[in-house]
Amino acid sequence: MVDKSLGQHWLYNRAILNEIATLAGEGPLCVEIGPGLGTLTASLFKRFEKVIAVEFDANLASKLPGSFPGKNLEVVNQDFLKYELENVPSPYAVAGNIPYYITSPIINHILESKNLPEKAVLLIQKEVAERIVDTRETLLSLRCKNRAEVELGPVVVASEFTPPPKVDSQVIVMTPHKPIVSDEVFKLIEAGFSSPRKKVVKNLASIKPRDEVKDVFLKLKLNVDARPGDLHLADWQKIHDKLFNK
């Protein structure tokens, strides 16, 4: 049974599932997000000694162990966004075919953990995956690039899923690292994206006088008409330093 309210679409292509598991690496442990029927779980057991499967659906969670007798499987019936990654033994990886509608919260939950995985391999909406690695920034792309090296994996067309979603999917591979810019700089970025279609100078007027912000842009030789998507992490760091570290 597929619970459409949870955005579940099952992938059965074994070659693709094996590729996702391979991209996650190998080792003692993988945390799987939303294992559902266990199709990806089976591939993960080829690479990892233990799988912690975090499944929100109580019915699916109760049936999963029966599909893997003798395997080192731990099933946690919980919302992944409430699952404490801090308690997971390191080293570990994360993998999952995740619902489109909670892509950003799941990525944030992983990358902001104090106990980072070595790799996080997620199957997400293709358009979102492309935006994350694009030079035209979004708040999500900057959040990802600030905390991980991000690469694109294989595209998975909608017809590979049951039921097929309305759009294609793509794998992203994140290798987490220490943040490039501080939380304080990222608060500035969030303010800059308060109205993504407006000029950054106008958006930051809630923090500093508009003329002061404009003067900083001129000194840094940044376009005063720039929108948030035009600026990269290094630009935001420079703006922060000029505004607050005079």
N, C-alpha and C positions, 0 to 999 in steps of 0.2 A: 504494500500500500504506500502511495506517495502522498505526503502531507504538503499540499501546495502552499499552505500558509507559511511553511518553513522554507520555501524556496528550494525544495529538494529535487534534484535531477540526477539520476543514477548513470554512471559511466561504466560500461562493461568491456570496452576495448582493452584486452589484456596487454597488448604492446604499449599502449599509452600509459596504462597504470604502472607497468614495469618501469617505463621511462621516468615517471614522476618519482617512483621509489628510488631509482638510481640517482636522480638529481639530488635527492635528500641525503645521499651519502650512505654510510654504513656505520654500525657501531652498536653500543649496548642498548640504546633506547630511542624510540621515536614517539612523540605525542601526536596522535592523529585527531584532527578536528572533524567532528561529524562523520563517523565511519559508516553510518547507515546500515547497508546490507553487508558490509565488509569486503567489497570488491578491491578497494585500495589496500585494506588491511592485509589481504593475502599477499600482495606484492611487497608490502613493507616487511613481512616476516622473512622474505628472501634476503633482506639486507640488515635487519636489526634483530637483536636477541629478544627484545621485549617491546611491546607496543602498549602505550596507555591510550585507550580510545575514549575520547570525551564526547558523549552523545547526549543531546538534549531530549530526544524522544525516548520516553521510558519503555515503550513497547520494543523498539529497536534495540535499546541497550540490554534488555533482558534476554533477547534472542541471540545476541552476538556471540557470547561464549560458546554456545553449542556448535557454532560453525568452525571453531578452532580448538578442538580437543587436543590436549597435550602441549599447546602453545603457551608461551609466557605472555598472556593477555590480561591487562587490567582494564576493566570497563568502569568509567565514571559517568553516572547519569547526572549531567549538570550542563548548564549554559557555559560554553567555553569562555565567555567574557567574564565569568565569575570564578573561573578555575585559576588557582594560585600556581603560576609557573615558578614562583620562588621556591616552592617545595619539591620541584622535580630534580632528581639527581643529575648532575652534569658529568660528562657531556651528553647532550641530547639534541635531537632534531625535531622539527615540526613539519607536518604535511597535512594536506587536506583539500578536498573539493568543497569550497565554501559557498554559502548562499550569497548571491550578488548584493542583496540589500544590507548586509552587515560587513561588507568588505573592509571599509575604512576602520570601524571599531575593532575588528579582529587584527588587522595589521598593527594598529596602535597598541593593542593589548600585548602583542608579541614583542614589538620593538621597544616598548617602554618598560618591559620587565627588568627587574634587577638581576635576574638569572637568565641571561640571553642564550638562546639556542645557537648551535654552530651553523645551522642552516634552517631556513623556513621556505618550504616549497608549496605554493598555493595555486590552485586552479581557480581563476577569477574571470570576470567579463573581459573579453579581448580589448574593448575600447578603453577600459580602466587601466589594464596592463600597459597599453601603449602610452597612455597619458603619464603614467608613473615615470617612464624612462625618457619622455619627450623633453626637449629643451625649453618648450613653452611650459612654465611651471604651474602647478596647482598646490594647494595647501597639502594635499596628500603626497604629491611627488616630492615636495621639499621635506616633509616629515620622513619619508622613506630614505631619501638621499642623505639626510642628516644622520641617520642611524644605521644604514646598511649599504652595502654594494648590491645593486639590483640588476639582474639580467633577465632577459626574456627567454622562456622555454618554448616548447611546441604549441602551435595553435590546435585547438580541438573544436571541430565544427559542430554545430548544434545537433546535427543528425546522429552524432555518436552517443547522445544521451537519451534516456527514457524517463519521463517524456522529454522531447526536445525543447530547450528554452528558445526564446525568440531571437537570441543573438549567439554568436560564437564565443568561445572561451579561449583563454591562453594561460599557460603556466608562467608564474614569476618565481625566480629564485633569489632569495634575499640572504646575504651573508652579513649578519649584524656586526657592528663595531661601535666603539665609543662615539657619542655625539660629536659632530664637527663644530656646531655652534651650541652655546649654552641655552638653558631654559629661558633665560632672560631675553636673549636674542630671538628665541622662537615666539615669545609673547609679542614682541614687536612684529614679527612676521604675521601672526594671527590678527593683530590689529590692522596690518596692511592689507589683509584679505577680507576685512569686514564687509566690504562691498567690492567683490572681485572685478567688476566692470568699470569701477571708478579709478581715478588716478590715485597713486599711492600717496602723493603729497596731500590730497584731500582726506584720505582715510586716516593718515597719521595725525591729522589736526586735532584728533581727540586726545592725543598724548602730548604733543608739543605745538606751539603756535605755528600756523601754516607758513608764515614767512620764514620762520626758523628752519622748518623742514625743507622748504624750497632752497634756502641758502646752502644747506648741507648737500642737497643734490647737485647744485651748481659747483660747489667746491670739489665734489667727488667726480665731476664730469659725467653725471648720470642724467638721463633725459627727465626733465621735470614733468613731462606728460606721460611717464611710464605707468603702465598698469601693473598690478601685482605679479601677473604671469611673466612679465618681462625681466624680473629680477631673480638672480640666483643666490644661493647661500652666501657666497663671498660678498655679494652686494649688500645683503642685509646685515652682515657682520660689520661692514664699513659704515653703513648708515647708523647702526646702533652705537658704534664707537664715537662717531662724530657728535651724535645727539646727547650722549650720556657721559662720555669720558673726555670732556674738553679740558 
